[in-house]
Amino acid sequence: MTTEYIGRGDPARTLALLWRDPSRARERAPRKGRPELTADRVIAAAIEVADAEGLAALSMRKVADHLGVGTMSLYTHVPGKAELLDVMLDTVFKETFTGAPIPQGWRARVERVARDNLALYRRHPWILQLAVSRPPLGPGTLGKYEHELSALDGIGLTDLEMDNVLTLIGAYVHGAARGVVEAARAAQETGMTDEEWWRAHEPFLATAGDMSAYPLAGRVGSASGEAYNAPADPEGAFEFGLARLLDGIAALIEGR
């Protein structure tokens, strides 16, 4: 799987792109009837390419082809791919704070944060291929952080604990999302549904495989296989893990 590192672009040019003035991005209709090329259009096209084809397929040329323009015309609006990746991520982060009603109670608020992040990974699976130890310092990233911290504010945690809890939630959802996204794409990529895969392997396990050496694996695997009718249940695992995570946060708060 391709891994791209965020934060590799020129800092000054990246920040200028992240904090560009939307009022200056006016679209005019030239003679051919095609809207004027803007940074916003380039970024939107890049996100569409990554959503449809994955991060490995993303290139300045691919984005230009998607827009029906020459590759060099993109560089008037975006310095390069490194800066483009930063602003793509910052842009989709804005989807997590849309002004939806805030649930009552910290547990419901934190659960919303986790589910909103899982939904973000579903819409944009390419985010899972980004190394984000140095996040883009744009309005989307900072707005997401502010929004998610508000779910933890005033519930009895210190500022450092709030940051650590949010990091814990993010790491949990990131790991769970990988399984959810991979399971959703498995049939498309292999041409075989989970049920078909299970039926193809079951006869071997029942006759040729000596499972006596693996009593626990045989017992638990059989129980889960019958329950899921699949090798695993990433959705169920996410729900189970999220509930345990929330229980742990509750224990931390109640222990004060």
N, C-alpha and C positions, 0 to 999 in steps of 0.2 A: 504494500500500500504506500502510495506517495505521501511523504511528509514535507510540508513547507513550513519554514520558520517565519513567523510574524516579526516585524521590526527590523528587517534587513535593508530597508530603503533609506534614502537620504532623510534625516530627521526633519530638516527645515522644509523640504518639499512635501514630505508626508503630512506634516502638521498643517501646512498651508492648504493641502487638499482636504484634510479632515475637517478643518474649520473654515472652509470656503463660504462665501456669502451667497446664499441661495437666490437673493434678489438680483444678483448679477448674471445668473444663468437664464437669460431670456431666450426662448425658442422663437425663431423667425422662420417663415416658410419661404425658402428660396424659389427660384423660378420653376425648378423641377418638382416642386410640391413636397419635397422631403424636409422634415424638421432639421433645423441647424444642429450640428453635433455639439454636445455639451458634456461636461464631466459627469453629470447625473446620468445621461444616456449611456455613456461608456460603462459606468459602474453597474447600472441596471442590466446591461447586456452581458457583462462578465458574470454576474450572479446567475443569470438565466443559463449561460453556458455551463457553469459549474454545477447547477442544480440538475441539468439534463444529462451531462456527460462525465461529471466528476472532475476533481482537481487536476488529474493527470492530463486531461484534454485542454485545460485552460492555457491559452497563450494570447499574446497581443494580436497575432494574426487571426486566430479563431474568433476573437471578439470583433475584430474588424470585419471579417466575413459575415458574422451574425448581423452586423449593422449595415452591411452593404457598402462599406467605405474602404479606402486604402489604409493599410496598416500604419503608415507614417502619420496619417491624420490624427491618430489617437494620441500621439505624443505631444500635441498641442494642449491637451487637456489632462493627461495622466503621464507622469514622468517615466513609469515603467511598471513591470509586473510586480515588483516588490512593494511599491507604494500602492498599487491597485489592490493587492491582497489585503493590506491593512484597512483600506477604506471599504472594501467589500464586507469584511468582518464587522467593522464598526457600523455599517449600514444595516445589516441584518440584526444586529444587537438591538436596534431601536424597536424591533417587533415585540420585544418582551415587556415593554411598558407603554401600552396603548391607551391607558386611561380607563381600563375596565374596572368595575366596582371592586373595592378592596374587601376581602372577606373579614368577618369578625373573628377575633382570637388569633394568637400567634401561630398556633399549630396549622390552622387553615391557611394563613398567609404564607407560611413556609412551604406547605404542600403545594400551593399555587406556584410559588417560585420554581419548585422542582418540576412540576408538570409543564410550566411554560418553557423551561429549558429543554425538556424532552421533546416537546412539540417543535421547538426551533431546530433541533437536530433532525427530526423527521423531515421538515421542509427543506433543510439545507445540509444533507449528510456530509458534504465536503468539509464542514467545520471540524469534523472528527479527524481530518487529515492535517490539521494545522497545529503546530507547536506554539502555544500562546503564553510562554513564560514571560514575554515582554509584550503585553497587550497594546493595541493601538490607543493612544491617549486622545480619543475623539469624543464627540458628544454622545454617540451611541454607547460606547464603553462606559463612560462616566455616568451617563443616565441610567444604564442597566445596574451599575453598582449601587448608585443612590437608591434606586427603586427597590432593589433586593435587600439592602440594609434596612430599609424602612420596615420590612417584615419582622425584623429582630429588635428594633429600637424600643426601649422602654420595657423590656420583659425580664430584666434582672441580669443581663450579661454586660461584662465590661466591653470597651471598644475593641480590644484585641480578641476577646472571645467572639464577638459579633463577626469579626473578619475571619476568624478560624472556622466558625460554624458555617459561614457562607462558602468558604473554600472547601469544606467537607462535603457540603451539599453539591457543589459544582463538580467535584471529583466523582462523587457517587453517580450522579446523573450522567456524566460523561462516559463512565464505564458501562452503565446499564444501557445507555443509548446505543453504544456500539453493537451490543447483542441484539437489541430491538431492530436496528437498521439492517444488520446483516441477515437476520431471520426474515425480514420483509423482502429482501432482495434475493434470497437463496433460490426460490423457485424460478425467478427470472434468469438468474445467472447459470443455473444448472439444468434447467428444463425438467425438474422433478420436484413435486410437492413434498412436504414433510411426510405425509401419509404414504406416498409412493416410496420414499427413501426408507421408511420404517419397514414397509412390507418387503422390500428387496433385501434387507439385512436380517429380518426376523428368522427366516428359515435356517440361516447359518448359525445363529446364536442358539437355536433350538436343537440342532442336530450335530453340527460339526464342531462348534466351539465348546471347550471344556470350561464351564463356568464355575465348577466346584472350587477352583482356586481363588475365586473372587466372590465369596458369599455375600458380602455387604453390597458390592457393586451390582451383583445379580438381583438381590432383593430390592434395593432402592431403585435401581434402574428399571426393573420391571414395574414397580409401583408408579414411577413417574412416567414411564412410557405409556402405560394404560391410561393414566390421568390426562396426559397432554396429547396422546396420539402423534407424538413428534419427539425428536431427540431432546428438546428442551422447551421451556415456556418463558421466554425473556420478559413478556408482559407481566406474567404472574410474579416472576422474580423481582421485577421493578417494584410492584406493589408491596410485596413482602418486605423488601429491603427498605423502602421508604418509610413504612410503618415502624420498623425497628430503629431507623435513624431518628425519627421524630420522638420515639420513646426515650432514646438516649439524650436528646436535647432537653426533654422534659425532666429527666432525672437530674441533669446538670442544674437546671433552674430551681427545681424543688429542693435540691440539696443545700441551697443557700440558707 
